[in-house]
């Protein structure tokens, strides 16, 4: 399972399992199935969280605990750091000694194996609430069934059903068990194989090339005594007797009497989830498509047709779906996809502006130019319902009729517009009477409410007074009006300056030889003199300072680009002292 919800008291930890709190204590031993582990390593992948607790789903042949990560996949904790916690039960009796490697039960020989229990195996309880139930420590019990949580059930000493959930036990399998492979009856024998014999794998070793229970023909025995065979992927494998049993034919000609096993599910099949584990209970009854098969204890990775969610499944959790079930699931998935598209980004509600009224029944939302509050409509032709700003229902539509907006944009759109007052400045935004767009006018009379579309105010501009409609102008702030007036004043001053210079046939700031000017240098020096070297405010002029033109002792350059300034006193064309000859 994914990360567990844990409450940490003074010593032990409380874990929420199935809606109830179960107390666990930290132990100094290897992890076992049913324990929980706390991840203490910071260098973990994103789907395993440091400091989080996870339930141990199983332990592989190397003693490494297997957990279900945050993506719902099985994850091997080999090489990682973690703490182990075991569940506390009311009364526990501890078995004093470890069971031996082999036992005899009801006249048959059984050997100890490191795997999950199966129906027909024998278990010896090591840690269990012996005093509360009719079970005896050290006594072998046959597994009658394995439930959906992978917990083996046994018959107790009184013949009643007993669930070993949370108990600790050793598992023994029958040494001389018979099995059928491709219609031939075999006896399972624990010994070293010989070339040409058939072996049955009892541990998958975490490999991808075979699953537990697969059979292979031994091609040779190497110098170490390992059986050599080719796995399902075509790779050569070398394994000792810890991983297989030899299948000795009971009657090579005999055919299996039992009915053929149902076809095993494979990639591309559609399956129905019929017996999910607890953390996949929400998938019960769903139809899934298998797209990956890794041939281990949880071999199938499948994708739900209804929501696209992906999960790993054990074989007992799913069964082949009927064509009718697949067809119904695909139709439901298509309907769900269409509804999601109709809801669009409004699954949690929100705010919008209607942009296409032909795709909706929301015509009555026109009071605020189509700005509405949106919520999901459980039933009906349209997926969304709309409300106007006053809280009244406006109509229904799908997401393609709307433009999603923020709450701030909505509030600004439906907020009451400011009222107009006499003296306010407005700017024309659409052609209005004889005023061009951009004209700034002053309101002289308020005639109607601000949102009225005709004859809102009477205003004066450019020497005329006209009616101004509310949809043809915008109200200016005091700052905007002041900036516009300043700009107009500067433009007027520029116009007057250009007119003044134009009367003497010059551009603004054009100085000619013989002009009388005053000047101010950036260093503070001031003076009056005659222009000796003509120029303009874009460049510089030369001025001779003195009582008589051109013979003064001082000559000054006036550099306008360096901050100097000059003022025209008398243009050369208007001088009466004939001693001066104008030079243009």
C-alpha positions as CSV (number, residue, x, y, z in Angstrom):
1,X,0.0,0.0,0.0
2,X,1.0,3.6,-0.2
3,X,2.1,5.8,2.7
4,X,0.3,4.9,5.9
5,X,-1.4,7.4,8.3
6,X,0.6,7.1,11.6
7,X,0.1,8.6,15.1
8,X,3.4,8.5,17.1
9,X,2.9,8.3,20.9
10,X,5.8,8.1,23.4
11,X,7.2,4.6,22.4
12,X,5.1,2.7,19.8
13,X,3.3,3.9,16.7
14,X,-0.4,3.8,15.9
15,X,-1.3,3.0,12.3
16,X,-4.7,3.6,10.8
17,X,-5.8,0.3,9.0
18,X,-9.3,-0.2,7.7
19,X,-10.6,2.7,9.8
20,X,-9.2,1.4,13.0
21,X,-5.9,2.2,14.9
22,X,-3.5,-0.7,15.3
23,X,-0.5,-0.4,17.6
24,X,3.0,-1.4,16.3
25,X,6.3,-1.5,18.1
26,X,9.8,-1.1,16.8
27,X,11.8,-4.4,16.6
28,X,15.4,-5.4,15.8
29,X,14.9,-8.1,13.3
30,X,14.3,-8.6,9.6
31,X,11.0,-7.5,8.2
32,X,8.2,-10.0,7.6
33,X,5.0,-9.9,5.7
34,X,2.4,-8.0,7.8
35,X,5.1,-5.8,9.4
36,X,5.4,-2.1,8.7
37,X,8.6,-0.3,7.9
38,X,9.6,3.4,8.3
39,X,11.8,4.7,5.5
40,X,15.0,6.4,7.0
41,X,16.9,7.0,3.8
42,X,16.8,10.5,2.2
43,X,18.0,9.3,-1.2
44,X,14.8,7.7,-2.3
45,X,12.8,7.9,-5.6
46,X,9.9,10.4,-5.6
47,X,7.3,7.6,-5.2
48,X,8.8,6.4,-1.9
49,X,8.7,9.1,0.9
50,X,11.4,9.5,3.5
51,X,10.0,9.2,7.0
52,X,6.8,7.5,5.8
53,X,5.5,4.1,7.0
54,X,4.6,1.3,4.5
55,X,3.1,-2.1,5.0
56,X,5.3,-5.1,4.1
57,X,3.3,-6.9,1.4
58,X,5.8,-9.8,1.1
59,X,9.4,-10.8,1.5
60,X,11.4,-12.1,-1.4
61,X,13.9,-15.1,-1.4
62,X,16.7,-12.7,-0.3
63,X,14.8,-11.5,2.7
64,X,14.1,-8.1,1.2
65,X,10.7,-6.6,2.1
66,X,8.4,-5.6,-0.8
67,X,6.0,-2.6,-0.4
68,X,3.5,-0.8,-2.6
69,X,4.8,2.7,-3.5
70,X,2.9,6.0,-4.0
71,X,2.2,5.0,-7.6
72,X,0.6,1.8,-6.6
73,X,3.5,-0.3,-7.8
74,X,5.4,-3.0,-6.0
75,X,8.8,-1.7,-4.8
76,X,11.8,-3.7,-3.5
77,X,13.6,-2.2,-0.5
78,X,16.8,-4.1,-1.2
79,X,19.8,-1.9,-0.3
80,X,17.6,0.8,1.4
81,X,17.6,1.9,5.0
82,X,14.4,1.4,7.1
83,X,13.1,0.5,10.6
84,X,10.9,-2.5,11.2
85,X,7.7,-2.4,13.4
86,X,5.6,-5.4,14.3
87,X,1.9,-5.4,15.3
88,X,1.0,-5.8,19.0
89,X,-1.9,-8.3,19.7
90,X,-3.6,-8.6,23.1
91,X,-1.9,-11.9,24.2
92,X,1.0,-13.5,22.3
93,X,2.6,-16.8,23.0
94,X,6.0,-17.1,21.5
95,X,7.1,-20.5,20.1
96,X,10.3,-21.4,21.9
97,X,12.2,-23.0,19.1
98,X,12.4,-22.7,15.3
99,X,10.7,-25.4,13.3
100,X,12.9,-27.9,11.7
101,X,13.5,-27.8,7.9
102,X,11.2,-30.8,7.2
103,X,8.1,-32.2,9.0
104,X,5.8,-35.1,8.6
105,X,2.1,-34.3,8.5
106,X,-0.7,-36.9,8.1
107,X,1.9,-39.4,6.7
108,X,3.3,-37.1,4.1
109,X,6.7,-35.3,4.1
110,X,6.7,-31.4,4.0
111,X,9.7,-29.0,3.6
112,X,10.0,-25.5,4.8
113,X,9.8,-22.8,2.1
114,X,10.3,-19.0,2.1
115,X,7.2,-17.8,0.3
116,X,3.5,-17.0,1.0
117,X,1.3,-19.8,2.0
118,X,-1.0,-21.5,-0.5
119,X,-4.0,-23.7,-0.2
120,X,-2.8,-27.3,0.7
121,X,0.4,-26.1,2.4
122,X,1.0,-26.6,6.1
123,X,1.9,-23.8,8.5
124,X,3.3,-23.8,12.1
125,X,2.3,-20.7,14.1
126,X,5.2,-19.0,15.8
127,X,3.5,-16.0,17.1
128,X,-0.3,-15.8,17.6
129,X,-3.0,-15.2,20.3
130,X,-3.0,-18.8,21.4
131,X,-4.8,-18.1,24.7
132,X,-7.8,-16.4,22.9
133,X,-8.4,-19.0,20.2
134,X,-8.5,-22.8,19.9
135,X,-5.0,-23.1,18.3
136,X,-1.8,-24.7,19.6
137,X,1.7,-23.4,19.2
138,X,4.0,-25.8,17.4
139,X,1.2,-27.7,15.9
140,X,1.1,-28.0,12.1
141,X,-2.2,-26.9,10.4
142,X,-3.2,-27.4,6.8
143,X,-4.2,-24.2,4.8
144,X,-7.8,-24.6,3.7
145,X,-8.0,-21.4,1.7
146,X,-6.2,-18.0,1.1
147,X,-8.4,-14.9,1.4
148,X,-8.4,-11.7,-0.7
149,X,-5.9,-10.2,1.6
150,X,-3.5,-13.2,1.0
151,X,-4.0,-14.4,4.6
152,X,-4.2,-18.2,5.0
153,X,-7.1,-19.8,6.8
154,X,-6.9,-23.1,8.8
155,X,-9.2,-25.3,10.8
156,X,-8.7,-24.7,14.6
157,X,-8.6,-27.5,17.2
158,X,-12.4,-27.4,17.4
159,X,-12.8,-27.6,13.6
160,X,-13.7,-23.9,13.2
161,X,-12.3,-21.5,10.6
162,X,-9.4,-19.4,11.8
163,X,-7.9,-16.4,9.9
164,X,-4.1,-16.1,10.5
165,X,-4.2,-12.3,9.7
166,X,-1.3,-10.6,11.6
167,X,0.1,-14.0,12.9
168,X,3.7,-15.1,12.3
169,X,4.2,-18.6,11.0
170,X,6.5,-20.9,8.9
171,X,5.3,-22.4,5.6
172,X,5.8,-26.0,4.6
173,X,5.0,-27.5,1.2
174,X,4.4,-31.1,0.4
175,X,7.6,-32.8,-0.8
176,X,5.9,-35.6,-2.8
177,X,3.2,-33.5,-4.2
178,X,1.9,-34.5,-7.7
179,X,1.4,-32.0,-10.4
180,X,0.3,-32.1,-14.0
181,X,2.3,-30.4,-16.8
182,X,0.9,-30.4,-20.4
183,X,-1.4,-33.3,-19.5
184,X,1.3,-35.5,-18.0
185,X,1.3,-36.5,-14.3
186,X,4.5,-35.7,-12.3
187,X,5.8,-36.2,-8.8
188,X,7.6,-33.2,-7.3
189,X,10.9,-34.3,-5.8
190,X,13.4,-32.1,-4.0
191,X,16.8,-33.2,-5.5
192,X,19.4,-32.2,-8.0
193,X,18.1,-32.4,-11.5
194,X,19.7,-34.2,-14.4
195,X,20.1,-33.1,-18.0
196,X,16.8,-33.6,-19.9
197,X,14.6,-33.6,-16.8
198,X,11.8,-31.1,-16.2
199,X,12.1,-28.8,-13.3
200,X,9.4,-26.5,-11.7
201,X,10.5,-23.1,-10.3
202,X,9.6,-22.5,-6.7
203,X,11.0,-19.0,-6.4
204,X,11.1,-16.3,-9.1
205,X,14.3,-14.7,-7.6
206,X,13.0,-11.3,-8.7
207,X,13.7,-12.3,-12.4
208,X,11.6,-11.2,-15.4
209,X,12.3,-14.5,-17.3
210,X,10.1,-16.8,-15.3
211,X,7.4,-16.8,-12.6
212,X,7.0,-19.1,-9.7
213,X,5.5,-22.4,-10.9
214,X,6.9,-22.2,-14.5
215,X,8.5,-25.4,-15.8
216,X,11.7,-25.7,-17.9
217,X,13.8,-28.6,-19.4
218,X,17.3,-28.8,-18.0
219,X,19.9,-28.7,-20.9
220,X,22.9,-29.6,-18.7
221,X,24.4,-29.5,-15.2
222,X,27.4,-27.2,-14.8
223,X,30.6,-27.8,-12.8
224,X,28.9,-26.2,-9.7
225,X,26.0,-28.6,-9.9
226,X,23.5,-25.9,-11.0
227,X,20.8,-26.8,-13.5
228,X,21.2,-24.9,-16.8
229,X,18.0,-24.0,-18.7
230,X,16.6,-21.4,-21.1
231,X,13.9,-19.1,-19.5
232,X,10.8,-17.5,-21.1
233,X,12.9,-14.6,-22.5
234,X,15.4,-17.0,-24.2
235,X,18.1,-16.2,-21.6
236,X,20.3,-19.0,-20.2
237,X,19.9,-19.4,-16.4
238,X,21.9,-21.3,-13.8
239,X,20.1,-22.3,-10.6
240,X,20.7,-24.6,-7.7
241,X,18.2,-26.8,-5.8
242,X,17.0,-23.9,-3.6
243,X,15.0,-22.6,-6.6
244,X,13.4,-25.7,-8.1
245,X,12.0,-29.2,-7.7
246,X,12.4,-32.0,-10.1
247,X,9.3,-33.3,-11.8
248,X,9.4,-37.2,-12.1
249,X,6.7,-38.6,-14.4
250,X,4.2,-40.9,-12.6
251,X,2.8,-42.3,-15.9
252,X,4.3,-40.7,-19.0
253,X,1.3,-41.8,-21.1
254,X,-1.4,-40.6,-18.6
255,X,-3.4,-37.5,-19.5
256,X,-4.6,-35.1,-16.9
257,X,-8.1,-36.0,-15.6
258,X,-8.9,-32.6,-14.3
259,X,-10.5,-30.1,-16.6
260,X,-8.2,-27.7,-18.4
261,X,-7.4,-24.5,-16.4
262,X,-9.0,-21.3,-17.8
263,X,-6.8,-19.5,-20.2
264,X,-4.4,-17.2,-18.4
265,X,-5.0,-13.5,-18.9
266,X,-2.4,-11.7,-21.0
267,X,-1.5,-8.3,-22.5
268,X,-4.4,-6.9,-24.5
269,X,-7.2,-8.7,-22.6
270,X,-10.0,-6.8,-20.9
271,X,-10.6,-8.0,-17.3
272,X,-13.1,-7.3,-14.6
273,X,-11.9,-6.4,-11.1
274,X,-13.7,-8.9,-8.9
275,X,-11.6,-9.4,-5.7
276,X,-9.4,-6.3,-5.2
277,X,-7.1,-5.8,-2.3
278,X,-8.3,-3.3,0.3
279,X,-6.5,-0.3,-1.1
280,X,-7.9,-1.0,-4.6
281,X,-11.5,-1.6,-3.4
282,X,-12.6,1.5,-5.3
283,X,-11.8,-0.5,-8.5
284,X,-14.2,-3.3,-7.8
285,X,-16.5,-4.0,-10.7
286,X,-14.5,-1.8,-13.1
287,X,-13.3,-3.1,-16.5
288,X,-9.6,-2.7,-17.1
289,X,-7.3,-3.3,-20.0
290,X,-4.1,-5.3,-19.4
291,X,-1.0,-3.6,-21.0
292,X,1.9,-5.2,-19.0
293,X,2.5,-8.7,-17.7
294,X,5.7,-9.3,-15.6
295,X,4.9,-12.9,-14.6
296,X,5.4,-12.4,-10.8
297,X,3.1,-12.6,-7.8
298,X,1.4,-9.3,-8.9
299,X,1.9,-9.7,-12.7
300,X,-0.7,-7.6,-14.4
301,X,-0.6,-3.8,-14.9
302,X,-3.9,-2.6,-16.2
303,X,-5.7,0.7,-17.1
304,X,-9.2,1.4,-16.1
305,X,-11.6,2.2,-19.0
306,X,-13.6,4.6,-16.9
307,X,-10.9,7.0,-15.7
308,X,-7.6,5.8,-17.1
309,X,-6.2,5.0,-13.7
310,X,-3.4,2.4,-13.7
311,X,-2.8,-0.3,-11.1
312,X,-1.0,-3.6,-10.6
313,X,-3.2,-6.7,-10.0
314,X,-2.7,-10.2,-8.7
315,X,-4.2,-13.0,-10.8
316,X,-7.0,-13.6,-8.2
317,X,-8.1,-10.0,-8.3
318,X,-9.3,-10.0,-11.9
319,X,-11.1,-12.2,-14.3
320,X,-11.7,-12.2,-18.1
321,X,-14.5,-9.7,-18.9
322,X,-17.4,-10.6,-21.2
323,X,-17.8,-8.8,-24.6
324,X,-21.0,-7.2,-23.2
325,X,-19.2,-5.9,-20.1
326,X,-16.4,-4.5,-22.3
327,X,-18.9,-2.8,-24.6
328,X,-20.8,-1.3,-21.7
329,X,-17.6,-0.1,-20.0
330,X,-16.4,1.6,-23.3
331,X,-19.7,3.3,-23.7
332,X,-19.6,4.5,-20.1
333,X,-16.0,5.7,-20.6
334,X,-17.0,7.6,-23.8
335,X,-19.9,9.2,-22.0
336,X,-17.6,10.2,-19.1
337,X,-15.1,11.7,-21.5
338,X,-17.8,13.7,-23.2
339,X,-19.0,15.0,-19.8
340,X,-15.5,15.9,-18.7
341,X,-15.1,17.9,-22.0
342,X,-18.5,19.6,-21.4
343,X,-17.4,20.5,-17.8
344,X,-14.0,21.7,-19.0
345,X,-12.1,23.7,-16.4
346,X,-15.1,24.2,-14.3
347,X,-15.2,20.9,-12.3
348,X,-14.9,22.9,-9.1
349,X,-17.1,25.8,-10.3
350,X,-15.7,29.2,-11.0
351,X,-16.3,32.4,-13.0
352,X,-16.8,33.0,-16.7
353,X,-17.9,35.3,-19.5
354,X,-20.3,33.9,-22.1
355,X,-18.6,34.1,-25.5
356,X,-21.0,32.0,-27.7
357,X,-24.7,32.3,-26.8
358,X,-25.6,29.9,-29.7
359,X,-24.1,27.1,-27.6
360,X,-26.1,27.8,-24.4
361,X,-29.4,28.6,-22.8
362,X,-27.9,31.6,-21.0
363,X,-29.4,34.6,-22.9
364,X,-30.7,36.1,-19.7
365,X,-27.1,36.7,-18.4
366,X,-26.9,39.9,-20.5
367,X,-27.3,42.2,-17.5
368,X,-23.5,42.2,-17.0
369,X,-22.3,41.6,-20.6
370,X,-22.4,37.8,-19.9
371,X,-20.3,37.6,-16.7
372,X,-21.6,34.7,-14.6
373,X,-20.8,32.3,-11.8
374,X,-20.5,28.7,-12.9
375,X,-21.3,25.4,-11.1
376,X,-21.6,21.8,-12.3
377,X,-25.1,20.6,-13.2
378,X,-25.6,17.0,-12.1
379,X,-28.3,16.2,-14.7
380,X,-29.7,17.5,-17.9
381,X,-28.5,18.3,-21.4
382,X,-25.9,20.8,-20.3
383,X,-23.1,20.1,-17.8
384,X,-22.9,23.6,-16.3
385,X,-25.4,26.0,-14.6
386,X,-25.0,29.7,-14.6
387,X,-25.9,32.4,-12.1
388,X,-26.1,36.2,-12.6
389,X,-24.4,38.6,-10.2
390,X,-27.6,39.0,-8.2
391,X,-27.7,35.2,-7.5
392,X,-30.5,34.4,-9.8
393,X,-30.1,31.4,-12.2
394,X,-29.3,32.6,-15.7
395,X,-29.3,29.4,-17.7
396,X,-27.3,26.3,-18.7
397,X,-24.4,25.6,-21.1
398,X,-21.2,23.6,-21.7
399,X,-17.7,24.8,-21.3
400,X,-17.3,25.7,-25.0
401,X,-19.7,28.6,-24.6
402,X,-17.6,30.2,-21.9
403,X,-14.3,32.0,-21.3
404,X,-12.9,31.2,-17.9
405,X,-11.9,34.2,-15.9
406,X,-10.6,34.9,-12.4
407,X,-12.8,36.0,-9.5
408,X,-11.0,39.3,-9.5
409,X,-11.9,39.9,-13.2
410,X,-15.5,38.9,-12.5
411,X,-15.8,41.2,-9.5
412,X,-14.4,44.1,-11.5
413,X,-16.8,43.4,-14.4
414,X,-20.0,43.3,-12.3
415,X,-19.1,46.0,-9.8
416,X,-21.3,49.2,-10.0
417,X,-19.7,51.7,-12.3
418,X,-18.8,55.1,-10.9
419,X,-21.4,57.9,-11.2
420,X,-20.7,61.0,-13.2
421,X,-20.6,64.5,-11.9
422,X,-20.7,68.0,-13.5
423,X,-17.1,69.1,-14.1
424,X,-15.7,65.6,-14.6
425,X,-13.4,65.1,-17.6
426,X,-14.3,62.4,-20.2
427,X,-12.5,61.2,-23.3
428,X,-14.4,60.2,-26.4
429,X,-13.7,56.6,-27.4
430,X,-16.1,56.3,-30.3
431,X,-17.2,58.8,-32.9
432,X,-19.7,61.1,-31.0
433,X,-21.5,63.9,-32.9
434,X,-18.8,66.2,-34.3
435,X,-16.1,65.2,-31.8
436,X,-13.2,63.1,-33.0
437,X,-12.0,60.0,-31.0
438,X,-9.6,61.1,-28.3
439,X,-11.4,64.5,-27.6
440,X,-11.4,65.5,-23.9
441,X,-14.6,67.1,-22.8
442,X,-16.0,68.5,-19.6
443,X,-19.4,67.3,-18.3
444,X,-21.8,70.2,-18.0
445,X,-25.0,68.2,-17.1
446,X,-25.8,64.6,-16.0
447,X,-28.9,63.3,-17.9
448,X,-29.2,59.5,-17.2
449,X,-27.8,56.6,-15.1
450,X,-24.2,55.7,-15.9
451,X,-25.0,52.4,-17.8
452,X,-27.6,54.0,-20.0
453,X,-26.7,53.6,-23.7
454,X,-28.0,57.0,-24.9
455,X,-27.7,60.6,-23.8
456,X,-25.9,59.9,-20.6
457,X,-24.4,63.3,-20.2
458,X,-24.1,66.7,-21.9
459,X,-20.5,67.8,-22.3
460,X,-18.4,70.7,-23.7
461,X,-15.3,70.5,-25.9
462,X,-13.7,72.4,-28.7
463,X,-16.1,75.2,-28.3
464,X,-19.3,73.1,-28.7
465,X,-21.7,71.3,-26.4
466,X,-23.1,67.9,-27.3
467,X,-24.9,64.9,-25.8
468,X,-22.4,62.1,-25.0
469,X,-23.6,58.5,-24.8
470,X,-22.3,56.2,-21.9
471,X,-20.9,53.7,-24.3
472,X,-18.9,56.2,-26.3
473,X,-16.6,57.7,-23.7
474,X,-14.5,56.9,-20.6
475,X,-14.3,58.8,-17.4
476,X,-10.9,60.3,-16.7
477,X,-9.3,60.4,-13.3
478,X,-8.0,63.7,-11.9
479,X,-4.5,62.6,-12.7
480,X,-5.3,61.7,-16.3
481,X,-7.2,64.9,-16.8
482,X,-4.3,67.0,-15.4
483,X,-1.8,65.2,-17.6
484,X,-3.9,65.8,-20.7
485,X,-4.3,69.5,-19.8
486,X,-0.6,69.8,-19.3
487,X,0.1,68.2,-22.6
488,X,-2.3,70.6,-24.3
489,X,-0.8,73.6,-22.6
490,X,2.7,72.6,-23.7
491,X,1.4,72.1,-27.2
492,X,-0.1,75.6,-27.2
493,X,3.1,77.2,-25.9
494,X,5.0,75.4,-28.7
495,X,2.6,76.6,-31.3
496,X,2.9,80.2,-30.1
497,X,6.7,80.0,-30.0
498,X,6.7,78.6,-33.6
499,X,4.4,81.5,-34.6
500,X,6.6,84.1,-33.0
501,X,9.7,83.0,-34.9
502,X,7.7,82.5,-38.1
503,X,6.9,86.2,-38.2
504,X,10.6,86.9,-38.8
505,X,10.9,84.1,-41.3
506,X,12.8,81.7,-39.1
507,X,12.5,78.4,-37.3
508,X,12.5,78.3,-33.6
509,X,16.0,78.8,-32.2
510,X,17.5,80.0,-35.4
511,X,20.2,82.7,-34.9
512,X,21.8,84.8,-37.7
513,X,25.0,86.8,-37.9
514,X,24.3,90.4,-36.6
515,X,21.5,89.4,-34.2
516,X,21.7,91.0,-30.8
517,X,21.3,88.3,-28.1
518,X,21.8,87.7,-24.4
519,X,23.3,84.5,-23.2
520,X,24.0,82.5,-20.1
521,X,26.9,80.0,-19.8
522,X,26.6,76.9,-17.7
523,X,29.4,78.3,-15.5
524,X,27.2,81.3,-14.6
525,X,28.7,83.9,-16.9
526,X,26.1,86.2,-18.5
527,X,26.4,88.7,-21.3
528,X,25.0,90.6,-24.2
529,X,26.6,90.7,-27.6
530,X,26.4,90.4,-31.4
531,X,26.1,87.0,-33.1
532,X,29.3,86.6,-35.1
533,X,28.9,82.9,-36.0
534,X,25.3,81.9,-36.8
535,X,23.7,78.6,-35.7
536,X,20.7,77.1,-33.9
537,X,19.6,75.6,-30.6
538,X,20.5,72.2,-32.1
539,X,24.1,73.2,-32.2
540,X,26.0,76.4,-31.1
541,X,26.6,80.1,-32.0
542,X,29.5,82.5,-31.5
543,X,28.8,85.8,-29.7
544,X,31.1,88.9,-29.6
545,X,30.7,90.9,-26.4
546,X,31.3,94.7,-26.5
547,X,29.9,98.1,-27.1
548,X,30.5,98.0,-30.9
549,X,29.6,95.2,-33.2
550,X,32.4,92.8,-34.2
551,X,35.2,94.7,-32.4
552,X,34.5,93.7,-28.8
553,X,37.3,92.2,-26.9
554,X,35.4,89.1,-25.8
555,X,34.2,86.3,-27.9
556,X,32.1,83.6,-26.4
557,X,30.8,80.3,-27.8
558,X,27.3,79.4,-26.7
559,X,27.0,75.6,-26.8
560,X,23.3,74.7,-26.5
561,X,24.0,70.9,-26.3
562,X,26.2,71.6,-23.2
563,X,23.5,73.6,-21.3
564,X,24.2,77.1,-22.5
565,X,21.2,79.3,-23.4
566,X,20.6,82.4,-25.6
567,X,17.7,84.8,-26.0
568,X,17.1,86.8,-29.2
569,X,16.8,90.5,-28.4
570,X,16.9,92.1,-31.8
571,X,17.0,90.3,-35.1
572,X,19.5,91.7,-37.6
573,X,16.7,92.5,-40.0
574,X,15.3,95.1,-37.5
575,X,18.6,96.9,-36.6
576,X,18.9,100.6,-37.6
577,X,22.6,101.0,-37.0
578,X,23.7,100.9,-40.7
579,X,27.3,100.4,-39.7
580,X,26.4,96.7,-39.3
581,X,26.0,94.7,-42.4
582,X,23.8,91.7,-42.1
583,X,25.3,88.4,-43.2
584,X,22.8,85.6,-43.4
